[in-house]
Amino acid sequence: MDMLSSKRLWWTVLTLLLLTPWICFADAAHPIPQESDTLVARLAGVAERVEQATTHVYTVHPGDTLWEVAKKLGVSVGELMHQNHVTAPERLQIGQSLHYTTSGGGASKPGAANNELRDIAVARQQVMASRSERPKVMPVGTKILFCTVTAYTAGYESTGKTPADPLFGITSTGTRALQGVTVAVDPRIIPYGTKLYIPGVGFRVAEDTGGAIVGAHIDVYCSSVAFARQFGVQTDVPVYILPDWYTPPSAA
């Protein structure tokens, strides 16, 4: 073997070693890892805290802004806007009453808390369903991409949009974001329309993106702020990128 051929072989081996930890190909015998109960336990915990939520009222004072009030009360701007039906956060009125909830074992059950419980219950059911629909092996042509996985909502805290915005809840591909379907991706890494399987989450479709979604980062859409927060940041998750021809069980 001459010197040129040796160098070419060396570079080929080095390239394969560098790429293999990032993306590998699955064949018909590629096993799917078992998911842990961590996410379900988190959902149970947040549901219990929401059930114990109590409601309070804050009166707007001169010079108050919604952002300052939210920080003072220890709640998110999105929660204040949602609970008080605020569509123009820059136009608070002096003397205006803002309702907000905190944890703490009170007897009342505000409507916002009931909505959170409903959304969390749906998300929890979907997590459990993802286990029953999980295939034992993935189809030939499946790729694995190790990703950071987070969760987001259509609300102000995630997108900067309010329900008054005509594009509220609309993805960058023009579809309406759906819990159990939509994820946001970096389309340079995962093209729009790609079908995915995320252990512990289930089958999803790449339909959206965002300014913070760069590289191997996937944002799972959900309708509950509490769920998105409890989901947290999951790192080094093996995300299965399915071939175009594959039809997930839930869509069959």
One Martini backbone bead per residue (centre of mass of N, CA, C, O) as a GRO file, in nm:
protein
  252
    1MET     BB    1   0.095   0.037   0.025
    2ASP     BB    2   0.078   0.351  -0.024
    3MET     BB    3   0.084   0.661   0.113
    4LEU     BB    4  -0.190   0.768  -0.001
    5SER     BB    5  -0.365   0.524   0.087
    6SER     BB    6  -0.306   0.545   0.391
    7LYS     BB    7  -0.430   0.826   0.433
    8ARG     BB    8  -0.715   0.760   0.336
    9LEU     BB    9  -0.772   0.538   0.546
   10TRP     BB   10  -0.728   0.712   0.797
   11TRP     BB   11  -0.955   0.922   0.736
   12THR     BB   12  -1.190   0.722   0.726
   13VAL     BB   13  -1.165   0.613   1.015
   14LEU     BB   14  -1.188   0.890   1.160
   15THR     BB   15  -1.468   0.968   1.054
   16LEU     BB   16  -1.626   0.725   1.173
   17LEU     BB   17  -1.550   0.780   1.474
   18LEU     BB   18  -1.688   1.067   1.484
   19LEU     BB   19  -1.990   0.985   1.382
   20THR     BB   20  -2.100   0.738   1.546
   21PRO     BB   21  -2.198   0.881   1.821
   22TRP     BB   22  -2.426   1.053   1.670
   23ILE     BB   23  -2.480   0.851   1.418
   24CYS     BB   24  -2.690   0.567   1.362
   25PHE     BB   25  -2.789   0.259   1.235
   26ALA     BB   26  -3.084   0.081   1.195
   27ASP     BB   27  -3.217  -0.232   1.213
   28ALA     BB   28  -3.439  -0.495   1.245
   29ALA     BB   29  -3.266  -0.555   1.537
   30HIS     BB   30  -3.323  -0.289   1.682
   31PRO     BB   31  -3.349  -0.192   1.992
   32ILE     BB   32  -3.569  -0.069   2.246
   33PRO     BB   33  -3.565   0.114   2.506
   34GLN     BB   34  -3.656   0.150   2.819
   35GLU     BB   35  -3.865   0.335   3.004
   36SER     BB   36  -3.906   0.539   3.253
   37ASP     BB   37  -4.088   0.686   3.542
   38THR     BB   38  -4.011   0.989   3.563
   39LEU     BB   39  -4.230   1.145   3.403
   40VAL     BB   40  -4.478   1.035   3.552
   41ALA     BB   41  -4.391   1.136   3.832
   42ARG     BB   42  -4.390   1.434   3.761
   43LEU     BB   43  -4.690   1.453   3.685
   44ALA     BB   44  -4.799   1.372   3.959
   45GLY     BB   45  -4.671   1.607   4.117
   46VAL     BB   46  -4.800   1.848   3.963
   47ALA     BB   47  -5.095   1.768   4.009
   48GLU     BB   48  -5.091   1.798   4.317
   49ARG     BB   49  -5.015   2.102   4.320
   50VAL     BB   50  -5.258   2.205   4.154
   51GLU     BB   51  -5.483   2.102   4.349
   52GLN     BB   52  -5.350   2.310   4.582
   53ALA     BB   53  -5.439   2.560   4.461
   54THR     BB   54  -5.447   2.913   4.507
   55THR     BB   55  -5.611   3.225   4.515
   56HIS     BB   56  -5.530   3.561   4.406
   57VAL     BB   57  -5.503   3.928   4.447
   58TYR     BB   58  -5.387   4.195   4.237
   59THR     BB   59  -5.318   4.541   4.250
   60VAL     BB   60  -5.263   4.788   4.042
   61HIS     BB   61  -4.998   5.013   4.020
   62PRO     BB   62  -4.817   5.266   3.973
   63GLY     BB   63  -4.577   5.149   3.728
   64ASP     BB   64  -4.674   4.886   3.650
   65THR     BB   65  -4.582   4.572   3.517
   66LEU     BB   66  -4.624   4.256   3.419
   67TRP     BB   67  -4.331   4.165   3.468
   68GLU     BB   68  -4.302   4.275   3.758
   69VAL     BB   69  -4.544   4.130   3.882
   70ALA     BB   70  -4.458   3.840   3.820
   71LYS     BB   71  -4.195   3.853   3.984
   72LYS     BB   72  -4.327   3.929   4.258
   73LEU     BB   73  -4.530   3.665   4.255
   74GLY     BB   74  -4.395   3.404   4.113
   75VAL     BB   75  -4.484   3.422   3.808
   76SER     BB   76  -4.585   3.407   3.493
   77VAL     BB   77  -4.681   3.590   3.232
   78GLY     BB   78  -4.858   3.373   3.097
   79GLU     BB   79  -5.038   3.313   3.345
   80LEU     BB   80  -5.156   3.596   3.379
   81MET     BB   81  -5.277   3.618   3.095
   82HIS     BB   82  -5.458   3.365   3.104
   83GLN     BB   83  -5.621   3.421   3.376
   84ASN     BB   84  -5.691   3.744   3.266
   85HIS     BB   85  -5.719   3.794   2.958
   86VAL     BB   86  -5.454   3.914   2.836
   87THR     BB   87  -5.368   4.102   2.524
   88ALA     BB   88  -5.227   4.382   2.658
   89PRO     BB   89  -4.955   4.407   2.860
   90GLU     BB   90  -4.900   4.735   2.816
   91ARG     BB   91  -5.225   4.794   2.940
   92LEU     BB   92  -5.240   4.864   3.230
   93GLN     BB   93  -5.455   4.932   3.508
   94ILE     BB   94  -5.523   5.119   3.755
   95GLY     BB   95  -5.678   4.887   3.979
   96GLN     BB   96  -5.635   4.628   3.859
   97SER     BB   97  -5.720   4.288   3.864
   98LEU     BB   98  -5.505   4.008   3.951
   99HIS     BB   99  -5.503   3.674   3.900
  100TYR     BB  100  -5.351   3.413   4.108
  101THR     BB  101  -5.148   3.121   4.169
  102THR     BB  102  -5.077   2.899   4.446
  103SER     BB  103  -4.932   2.696   4.652
  104GLY     BB  104  -5.112   2.557   4.964
  105GLY     BB  105  -5.393   2.400   5.052
  106GLY     BB  106  -5.637   2.516   4.951
  107ALA     BB  107  -5.984   2.497   4.881
  108SER     BB  108  -5.955   2.611   4.616
  109LYS     BB  109  -6.047   2.579   4.243
  110PRO     BB  110  -5.931   2.708   3.989
  111GLY     BB  111  -5.967   2.710   3.655
  112ALA     BB  112  -5.665   2.693   3.584
  113ALA     BB  113  -5.614   2.432   3.744
  114ASN     BB  114  -5.812   2.254   3.589
  115ASN     BB  115  -5.671   2.284   3.316
  116GLU     BB  116  -5.404   2.162   3.405
  117LEU     BB  117  -5.511   1.886   3.483
  118ARG     BB  118  -5.616   1.812   3.207
  119ASP     BB  119  -5.346   1.841   3.049
  120ILE     BB  120  -5.184   1.644   3.224
  121ALA     BB  121  -5.361   1.395   3.176
  122VAL     BB  122  -5.312   1.382   2.874
  123ALA     BB  123  -5.003   1.362   2.883
  124ARG     BB  124  -4.995   1.105   3.054
  125GLN     BB  125  -5.148   0.922   2.857
  126GLN     BB  126  -4.939   0.954   2.627
  127VAL     BB  127  -4.702   0.832   2.774
  128MET     BB  128  -4.837   0.556   2.820
  129ALA     BB  129  -4.903   0.500   2.518
  130SER     BB  130  -4.605   0.491   2.416
  131ARG     BB  131  -4.559   0.203   2.536
  132SER     BB  132  -4.776   0.036   2.380
  133GLU     BB  133  -4.658   0.146   2.084
  134ARG     BB  134  -4.390   0.025   2.119
  135PRO     BB  135  -4.157  -0.108   1.944
  136LYS     BB  136  -3.917  -0.356   1.938
  137VAL     BB  137  -3.851  -0.249   1.648
  138MET     BB  138  -3.700  -0.090   1.386
  139PRO     BB  139  -3.684   0.009   1.086
  140VAL     BB  140  -3.533   0.010   0.811
  141GLY     BB  141  -3.349   0.325   0.811
  142THR     BB  142  -3.303   0.404   1.086
  143LYS     BB  143  -3.216   0.674   1.295
  144ILE     BB  144  -2.982   0.809   1.539
  145LEU     BB  145  -3.032   1.092   1.767
  146PHE     BB  146  -2.870   1.273   2.000
  147CYS     BB  147  -3.069   1.463   2.234
  148THR     BB  148  -3.223   1.750   2.331
  149VAL     BB  149  -3.515   1.764   2.549
  150THR     BB  150  -3.810   1.960   2.538
  151ALA     BB  151  -4.073   2.198   2.628
  152TYR     BB  152  -4.377   2.354   2.488
  153THR     BB  153  -4.585   2.631   2.408
  154ALA     BB  154  -4.811   2.879   2.276
  155GLY     BB  155  -4.727   3.077   2.472
  156TYR     BB  156  -4.557   3.352   2.581
  157GLU     BB  157  -4.321   3.193   2.731
  158SER     BB  158  -4.238   3.057   2.436
  159THR     BB  159  -4.340   3.273   2.178
  160GLY     BB  160  -4.468   3.575   2.237
  161LYS     BB  161  -4.773   3.496   2.226
  162THR     BB  162  -5.112   3.562   2.194
  163PRO     BB  163  -5.446   3.492   2.143
  164ALA     BB  164  -5.463   3.760   1.953
  165ASP     BB  165  -5.284   3.621   1.768
  166PRO     BB  166  -5.313   3.484   1.451
  167LEU     BB  167  -5.044   3.282   1.521
  168PHE     BB  168  -5.159   3.131   1.742
  169GLY     BB  169  -5.061   2.792   1.732
  170ILE     BB  170  -4.868   2.827   1.485
  171THR     BB  171  -4.656   2.698   1.283
  172SER     BB  172  -4.389   2.723   1.055
  173THR     BB  173  -4.572   2.528   0.850
  174GLY     BB  174  -4.898   2.605   0.918
  175THR     BB  175  -4.977   2.443   1.148
  176ARG     BB  176  -5.136   2.310   1.418
  177ALA     BB  177  -5.061   2.265   1.726
  178LEU     BB  178  -5.015   1.928   1.870
  179GLN     BB  179  -5.075   1.722   2.109
  180GLY     BB  180  -4.892   1.427   2.013
  181VAL     BB  181  -4.725   1.555   1.746
  182THR     BB  182  -4.559   1.812   1.797
  183VAL     BB  183  -4.233   1.936   1.691
  184ALA     BB  184  -3.934   2.107   1.741
  185VAL     BB  185  -3.674   2.202   1.505
  186ASP     BB  186  -3.383   2.177   1.318
  187PRO     BB  187  -3.403   2.174   0.974
  188ARG     BB  188  -3.092   2.112   0.925
  189ILE     BB  189  -3.122   1.829   1.078
  190ILE     BB  190  -3.451   1.813   1.077
  191PRO     BB  191  -3.682   1.781   0.868
  192TYR     BB  192  -3.968   1.856   0.769
  193GLY     BB  193  -4.189   1.576   0.834
  194THR     BB  194  -4.049   1.412   1.029
  195LYS     BB  195  -4.041   1.102   1.179
  196LEU     BB  196  -4.066   1.018   1.531
  197TYR     BB  197  -3.898   0.859   1.816
  198ILE     BB  198  -3.954   0.914   2.172
  199PRO     BB  199  -3.860   0.813   2.455
  200GLY     BB  200  -4.144   0.870   2.668
  201VAL     BB  201  -4.336   1.010   2.429
  202GLY     BB  202  -4.321   0.917   2.118
  203PHE     BB  203  -4.477   0.995   1.839
  204ARG     BB  204  -4.358   1.236   1.593
  205VAL     BB  205  -4.358   1.566   1.425
  206ALA     BB  206  -4.186   1.787   1.221
  207GLU     BB  207  -4.336   2.138   1.243
  208ASP     BB  208  -4.119   2.313   1.403
  209THR     BB  209  -3.965   2.615   1.538
  210GLY     BB  210  -3.681   2.804   1.693
  211GLY     BB  211  -3.442   3.012   1.818
  212ALA     BB  212  -3.346   2.776   2.041
  213ILE     BB  213  -3.340   2.563   1.798
  214VAL     BB  214  -3.028   2.399   1.795
  215GLY     BB  215  -2.961   2.132   1.649
  216ALA     BB  216  -2.980   1.867   1.884
  217HIS     BB  217  -3.300   1.987   1.925
  218ILE     BB  218  -3.608   1.914   2.102
  219ASP     BB  219  -3.950   2.036   2.100
  220VAL     BB  220  -4.229   1.963   2.290
  221TYR     BB  221  -4.558   1.983   2.249
  222CYS     BB  222  -4.782   2.155   2.478
  223SER     BB  223  -5.067   2.281   2.681
  224SER     BB  224  -4.881   2.282   2.947
  225VAL     BB  225  -4.689   2.461   3.157
  226ALA     BB  226  -4.638   2.257   3.384
  227PHE     BB  227  -4.536   2.032   3.200
  228ALA     BB  228  -4.298   2.183   3.072
  229ARG     BB  229  -4.148   2.227   3.337
  230GLN     BB  230  -4.133   1.924   3.432
  231PHE     BB  231  -3.975   1.815   3.194
  232GLY     BB  232  -3.746   1.986   3.110
  233VAL     BB  233  -3.408   1.860   3.064
  234GLN     BB  234  -3.314   1.627   2.818
  235THR     BB  235  -3.032   1.424   2.778
  236ASP     BB  236  -2.923   1.200   2.557
  237VAL     BB  237  -3.155   1.129   2.355
  238PRO     BB  238  -3.276   0.864   2.163
  239VAL     BB  239  -3.364   0.953   1.845
  240TYR     BB  240  -3.595   0.831   1.604
  241ILE     BB  241  -3.544   0.831   1.256
  242LEU     BB  242  -3.774   0.782   1.026
  243PRO     BB  243  -3.883   0.663   0.754
  244ASP     BB  244  -4.102   0.780   0.519
  245TRP     BB  245  -4.271   0.497   0.484
  246TYR     BB  246  -4.344   0.505   0.774
  247THR     BB  247  -4.616   0.393   0.993
  248PRO     BB  248  -4.740   0.466   1.268
  249PRO     BB  249  -4.960   0.313   1.475
  250SER     BB  250  -5.139   0.582   1.535
  251ALA     BB  251  -5.171   0.620   1.193
  252ALA     BB  252  -5.290   0.339   1.079
   0.00000   0.00000   0.00000
